[in-house]
Amino acid sequence: MRRVPTPFGRAVRIRLAQLNLQQRDLARMLGTSDAFITYLIYGDRRDEAWISRICDALGMRAQDMPGDKDDRRV
């Protein structure tokens, strides 16, 4: 079964596409691993500080981000 990103993860993916960036580019910008970004996108980890950093890096507003992993489609 294919994993589904959280609402936050979907918003990040859309924004990366708008900026013509890939997830590994974001990881490099933030000084972390691509795997860690994946954990955040799929809701395996929930870290408000990192969500805020990602939003800042992508020009998004953290307070406008969709809810947490309980909002994830299954």
DRENKE-324958 format. One record per residue: residue in one letter; x, y, z of N, C-alpha, C, O in turn. Coordinates in Angstrom, 1 decimal. Layout:
% DRENKE-324958
["A",[X,Y,Z],[X,Y,Z],[X,Y,Z],[X,Y,Z]];
...
% end
This chain:
% DRENKE-324958
["M",[0.8,-1.2,0.0],[0.0,0.0,0.0],[0.9,1.2,0.0],[1.9,1.3,0.7]];
["R",[0.5,2.2,-0.8],[1.3,3.4,-0.9],[1.0,4.4,0.2],[-0.2,4.5,0.6]];
["R",[2.0,4.9,0.8],[1.8,5.9,1.9],[1.3,7.2,1.4],[1.5,7.6,0.3]];
["V",[0.5,7.9,2.2],[-0.1,9.2,1.9],[0.5,10.2,2.8],[0.5,10.1,4.0]];
["P",[1.0,11.3,2.2],[1.5,12.4,3.1],[0.4,13.1,3.9],[-0.8,13.0,3.5]];
["T",[0.8,13.7,5.0],[-0.2,14.4,5.8],[-0.6,15.7,5.0],[0.0,16.0,4.0]];
["P",[-1.6,16.4,5.5],[-2.0,17.6,4.8],[-0.8,18.6,4.7],[-0.6,19.3,3.7]];
["F",[0.0,18.7,5.8],[1.2,19.5,5.8],[2.1,19.0,4.7],[2.7,19.8,4.0]];
["G",[2.3,17.7,4.7],[3.2,17.2,3.7],[2.8,17.5,2.2],[3.6,17.8,1.4]];
["R",[1.5,17.4,2.0],[1.0,17.7,0.7],[1.2,19.2,0.3],[1.6,19.5,-0.8]];
["A",[1.0,20.1,1.3],[1.3,21.5,1.1],[2.7,21.8,0.8],[3.0,22.6,0.0]];
["V",[3.6,21.1,1.5],[5.1,21.2,1.2],[5.4,20.7,-0.2],[6.1,21.4,-0.9]];
["R",[4.9,19.6,-0.6],[5.2,19.1,-1.9],[4.7,20.0,-3.0],[5.3,20.2,-4.0]];
["I",[3.5,20.6,-2.8],[3.0,21.6,-3.8],[3.9,22.8,-3.8],[4.2,23.2,-4.9]];
["R",[4.3,23.3,-2.7],[5.2,24.5,-2.7],[6.5,24.2,-3.3],[7.1,25.0,-4.0]];
["L",[7.1,23.0,-3.0],[8.3,22.6,-3.7],[8.2,22.6,-5.2],[9.1,23.1,-5.9]];
["A",[7.1,22.1,-5.7],[6.9,22.0,-7.1],[6.7,23.5,-7.7],[7.3,23.8,-8.8]];
["Q",[6.1,24.3,-7.0],[5.9,25.7,-7.4],[7.3,26.4,-7.5],[7.5,27.3,-8.4]];
["L",[8.2,26.1,-6.6],[9.5,26.7,-6.6],[10.5,25.9,-7.4],[11.7,26.2,-7.4]];
["N",[10.1,24.8,-8.1],[10.9,24.0,-8.9],[12.1,23.4,-8.0],[13.2,23.4,-8.5]];
["L",[11.8,23.0,-6.8],[12.7,22.4,-5.9],[12.3,20.9,-5.6],[11.2,20.6,-5.8]];
["Q",[13.3,20.2,-5.2],[13.0,18.8,-4.8],[13.2,18.7,-3.3],[13.8,19.6,-2.6]];
["Q",[12.7,17.6,-2.7],[12.8,17.4,-1.3],[14.2,17.4,-0.8],[14.5,18.0,0.3]];
["R",[15.1,16.9,-1.6],[16.5,16.9,-1.2],[17.1,18.3,-1.2],[18.0,18.6,-0.4]];
["D",[16.6,19.2,-2.0],[17.0,20.6,-2.0],[16.6,21.2,-0.7],[17.4,21.9,-0.1]];
["L",[15.4,20.9,-0.3],[14.9,21.5,1.0],[15.8,21.0,2.1],[16.2,21.7,3.0]];
["A",[16.1,19.7,2.1],[16.9,19.1,3.2],[18.3,19.8,3.2],[18.8,20.1,4.3]];
["R",[18.8,20.0,2.1],[20.1,20.6,2.0],[20.1,22.1,2.5],[21.0,22.5,3.2]];
["M",[19.0,22.8,2.2],[18.8,24.2,2.6],[18.8,24.2,4.1],[19.2,25.2,4.7]];
["L",[18.1,23.2,4.7],[17.9,23.2,6.2],[19.0,22.5,7.0],[19.0,22.5,8.2]];
["G",[20.0,21.9,6.3],[21.0,21.2,6.9],[20.6,19.9,7.6],[21.1,19.6,8.7]];
["T",[19.7,19.2,7.0],[19.2,18.0,7.6],[19.2,16.9,6.5],[19.6,17.2,5.3]];
["S",[18.7,15.7,6.8],[18.7,14.7,5.8],[17.3,14.7,5.0],[16.3,15.1,5.5]];
["D",[17.4,14.1,3.9],[16.2,13.9,3.1],[15.2,13.0,3.8],[14.0,13.1,3.8]];
["A",[15.8,12.0,4.5],[14.9,11.0,5.3],[14.2,11.8,6.4],[13.0,11.5,6.6]];
["F",[14.8,12.7,7.1],[14.1,13.5,8.1],[12.9,14.3,7.5],[11.8,14.3,8.1]];
["I",[13.1,14.9,6.4],[12.1,15.6,5.7],[10.9,14.7,5.4],[9.7,15.0,5.5]];
["T",[11.3,13.5,4.9],[10.3,12.4,4.6],[9.4,12.1,5.9],[8.2,12.0,5.8]];
["Y",[10.1,11.9,7.0],[9.4,11.7,8.3],[8.4,12.7,8.6],[7.2,12.4,9.0]];
["L",[8.7,14.0,8.3],[7.8,15.1,8.6],[6.7,15.1,7.6],[5.5,15.4,8.0]];
["I",[7.0,14.9,6.3],[5.9,14.9,5.3],[4.9,13.8,5.5],[3.7,14.0,5.2]];
["Y",[5.3,12.6,6.0],[4.4,11.5,6.1],[3.8,11.4,7.6],[3.1,10.5,7.9]];
["G",[4.2,12.3,8.4],[3.7,12.4,9.8],[4.3,11.3,10.7],[3.8,11.1,11.8]];
["D",[5.4,10.7,10.3],[6.1,9.8,11.2],[6.7,10.6,12.4],[7.0,10.0,13.5]];
["R",[7.0,11.9,12.2],[7.5,12.8,13.2],[6.6,14.0,13.1],[6.2,14.4,12.0]];
["R",[6.4,14.6,14.3],[5.7,15.9,14.3],[6.5,16.8,15.2],[6.6,16.6,16.4]];
["D",[7.2,17.8,14.6],[8.0,18.7,15.3],[7.7,20.1,14.9],[8.1,20.6,13.8]];
["E",[7.1,20.9,15.8],[6.6,22.2,15.4],[7.8,23.2,15.0],[7.6,24.0,14.1]];
["A",[8.9,23.0,15.6],[10.1,23.8,15.3],[10.5,23.6,13.9],[10.8,24.5,13.1]];
["W",[10.6,22.3,13.5],[11.0,22.0,12.1],[9.9,22.4,11.1],[10.2,22.8,10.0]];
["I",[8.7,22.2,11.5],[7.6,22.7,10.6],[7.7,24.2,10.3],[7.6,24.6,9.2]];
["S",[8.0,24.9,11.4],[8.2,26.3,11.2],[9.4,26.7,10.3],[9.3,27.6,9.5]];
["R",[10.5,25.9,10.5],[11.7,26.1,9.7],[11.4,25.8,8.2],[11.9,26.6,7.3]];
["I",[10.7,24.8,8.0],[10.3,24.4,6.6],[9.5,25.5,6.0],[9.7,25.9,4.8]];
["C",[8.5,26.0,6.7],[7.6,27.0,6.2],[8.4,28.3,5.9],[8.2,28.9,4.9]];
["D",[9.3,28.7,6.8],[10.1,29.8,6.6],[11.0,29.7,5.3],[11.0,30.6,4.5]];
["A",[11.6,28.5,5.1],[12.4,28.3,4.0],[11.7,28.3,2.7],[12.2,28.7,1.6]];
["L",[10.4,27.9,2.7],[9.6,27.9,1.5],[8.7,29.1,1.3],[7.9,29.1,0.4]];
["G",[8.8,30.0,2.2],[7.9,31.2,2.1],[6.4,30.9,2.4],[5.6,31.5,1.8]];
["M",[6.2,30.0,3.3],[4.8,29.6,3.7],[4.6,30.1,5.1],[5.5,30.3,5.9]];
["R",[3.3,30.2,5.5],[3.0,30.6,6.9],[2.7,29.4,7.7],[1.7,28.7,7.4]];
["A",[3.4,29.2,8.7],[3.2,28.0,9.6],[1.8,27.9,10.2],[1.2,26.9,10.3]];
["Q",[1.3,29.1,10.5],[-0.1,29.1,11.1],[-1.2,28.7,10.1],[-2.3,28.4,10.5]];
["D",[-0.9,28.8,8.8],[-1.8,28.4,7.8],[-1.8,26.9,7.4],[-2.5,26.5,6.6]];
["M",[-0.8,26.2,8.0],[-0.6,24.8,7.7],[-1.8,24.0,8.2],[-2.3,24.2,9.3]];
["P",[-2.2,22.9,7.4],[-3.2,22.0,7.9],[-2.8,21.3,9.1],[-1.6,21.3,9.5]];
["G",[-3.8,20.7,9.8],[-3.6,20.0,11.1],[-2.5,18.9,11.1],[-1.8,18.7,10.1]];
["D",[-2.5,18.2,12.2],[-1.5,17.2,12.4],[-1.9,15.8,11.8],[-2.8,15.7,11.0]];
["K",[-1.1,14.8,12.2],[-1.3,13.5,11.6],[-2.7,12.9,11.8],[-3.0,12.0,11.1]];
["D",[-3.4,13.4,12.7],[-4.8,12.9,12.9],[-5.7,13.2,11.7],[-6.7,12.6,11.4]];
["D",[-5.2,14.3,10.9],[-6.0,14.7,9.8],[-5.6,13.9,8.5],[-6.2,14.1,7.4]];
["R",[-4.7,13.0,8.6],[-4.1,12.3,7.5],[-5.2,11.3,6.9],[-6.0,10.7,7.7]];
["R",[-5.3,11.3,5.6],[-6.1,10.3,4.9],[-5.6,8.9,5.1],[-4.4,8.7,5.1]];
["V",[-6.4,7.9,5.3],[-6.0,6.5,5.3],[-6.6,5.7,4.2],[-6.3,4.5,4.2]];
% end
